[in-house]
Amino acid sequence: MNQIITLSAQVPVVGQYDTVVCGGGPAGFIAAIAAARQGAKTALIEQYGFLGGMATTGFVAPLSVFTYNNEKVIGGIPWEFIERLQAMGGGLIEKPLGNVAFDPEMYKLCCQQMVLEAGVELYMHSYLCGCTKSADGHIENVIITNKNGFEAIGGKVFIDCTGDADLAHFAGAEMLPDEGKPLQPLSSYFILGGVDTTSPRIDQAMHHNRQGVNCHCESIRDELVARREELGIPEFGGPWFCTTLQPGVVTVNMTRTAANACDNRDYTAAECRLREQAYQMAAVLRDNFEEFKNCYVLAVAPTAGIRETRRVKGLHVITAQEYVSAFRYDDSVSRGAHPIDIHVASGPAQNVTFLKSPAYVPYRSLLAESLDNLLVAGRCISADKTSFASLRVQASCMGTGQAAGVAAAQCAASGRDVRKADVAALMDTLREIGTVI
Ligand SMILES: Cc1cc2nc3c(=O)[nH]c(=O)nc-3n(C[C@H](O)[C@H](O)[C@H](O)COP(=O)(O)OP(=O)(O)OC[C@H]3O[C@@H](n4cnc5c(N)ncnc54)[C@H](O)[C@@H]3O)c2cc1C
């Protein structure tokens, strides 16, 4: 039986901001830049010593998808970041699909520079572990823990970009139901060196540039499926390979395991299983495919890749029907163009539905029903499991981050409840900064 221990602590308030962004992944670092550029005094809290979220902690590649048939879908600050990354030599925009291959180290540097140039105050190595609320339910502070101990950061408007809706959860927001379906599986990417990236098969597989097709390496998959028992291969996905822009090096996405990443023990066990799998899969590739005969593991992603956990129940829940019909809401603030991509929790299956045209995201899906000063962006927005399976990709997360950042800055300046934001002004500003809505 669990014993409950009550702690009381004196927690200093170490900063007071217009906007506090929790989580420095694709949604979070873009939200912070967007808010700061609108004039908001902005803090960004991140548990690791670098930004980028799944791109840099999980090596998740490519960054999907900024365009649809070469037409830009996610513009503004996200696209500025991509162009800057490419100009630094750390990104490769794959046309016509708008996937972006990247060097994870340059990604970290590029987004850090943009965040600092915008004047954002960074709290790295700081884990969000709670919040305080006023009697009327307003979030007043977030509580972080780091080498200084516990610290509180006060704000007018908060943005939850933790992927797992941690802040919304701590603040008591309602989450969406599971629709009777399991969570999508976790996967740890790993990076291989010594690969023959000049071979036609790997060269084609590591460039995700074909519209309307799943970019996994089909011939390797077919052989692995046929010989799975003989080779003793655990369940796997893909395999997907992606260039890191260095010769002989590819990221590999093929491990998978079912787990709930918001349950610490479940997540810990999954992390250990996936690290074992990464080495197992590397050996399978090395022993069975000519292009990999000299390969070696350069790195296993620092954290297991999380596809799905909590999603907030917002003022509006994006439905599959709205999403696939590209319904244009009166308060559309971002877009999504990636296929609906559902990985089955147990087993190698993946259900992919390609969109006929890019979809829209309403502002109301970034708001928790019960909280007047919280926005959410990225993977934890209010979308049903089907539309989420497209919106979870990184370009879409950057898009919702951008909208949330601008909205937070405007609401902090006007003192408005985020649920009563001036949506016309928000949409005008988003268009001015390059959003395609
Ligand atoms: C196996 C796999 C394959 C995928 N394939 C693709 C793909 O091909 N293309 C694509 O674009 N997307 C892909 N995705 C999806 C994509 O990577 C994520 O959905 C996306 O990164 C979510 O962005 P986010 O900003 O919402 O969250 P995240 O990227 O998870 O960022 C959240 C950030 O918040 C920080 N954080 C979390 N909790 C706390 C806390 N309590 N305190 C402090 N900091 C915290 C994290 O450290 C992290 O930096 C894939 C995902 C997986 C797992």
The ligand as a Gaussian input file, in Angstrom:
#p B3LYP/6-31G(d) Opt

LIG

0 1
 C        8.853000       6.966000     -33.195000
 C        8.325000       8.287000     -33.624000
 C        8.342000       8.618000     -34.952000
 C        7.895000       9.862000     -35.356000
 N        8.015000      10.217000     -36.656000
 C        7.831000      11.507000     -36.992000
 C        8.184000      11.960000     -38.284000
 O        8.628000      11.190000     -39.134000
 N        8.036000      13.287000     -38.565000
 C        7.570000      14.164000     -37.625000
 O        7.531000      15.363000     -37.900000
 N        7.172000      13.753000     -36.413000
 C        7.300000      12.448000     -36.067000
 N        6.971000      12.042000     -34.808000
 C        6.170000      12.915000     -33.913000
 C        6.896000      14.062000     -33.263000
 O        8.254000      13.789000     -33.012000
 C        6.244000      14.511000     -31.945000
 O        4.871000      14.315000     -31.936000
 C        6.559000      15.988000     -31.723000
 O        7.942000      16.133000     -31.468000
 C        5.752000      16.578000     -30.571000
 O        6.200000      17.901000     -30.360000
 P        5.907000      18.639000     -28.979000
 O        6.602000      19.919000     -29.011000
 O        4.449000      18.595000     -28.722000
 O        6.547000      17.646000     -27.881000
 P        8.033000      17.108000     -27.722000
 O        8.756000      17.040000     -29.002000
 O        7.902000      15.851000     -26.918000
 O        8.713000      18.226000     -26.821000
 C        8.335000      18.391000     -25.473000
 C        9.460000      19.098000     -24.739000
 O        9.053000      19.349000     -23.394000
 C       10.029000      18.893000     -22.480000
 N        9.304000      18.453000     -21.285000
 C        8.350000      17.508000     -21.192000
 N        7.908000      17.396000     -19.955000
 C        8.599000      18.301000     -19.223000
 C        8.570000      18.661000     -17.846000
 N        7.729000      18.102000     -16.990000
 N        9.434000      19.631000     -17.441000
 C       10.303000      20.232000     -18.315000
 N       10.351000      19.927000     -19.622000
 C        9.495000      18.976000     -20.070000
 C       10.719000      17.765000     -23.213000
 O       12.014000      17.526000     -22.698000
 C       10.725000      18.253000     -24.645000
 O       11.834000      19.045000     -24.927000
 C        7.380000      10.780000     -34.395000
 C        7.351000      10.425000     -33.048000
 C        7.827000       9.206000     -32.655000
 C        7.840000       8.871000     -31.206000

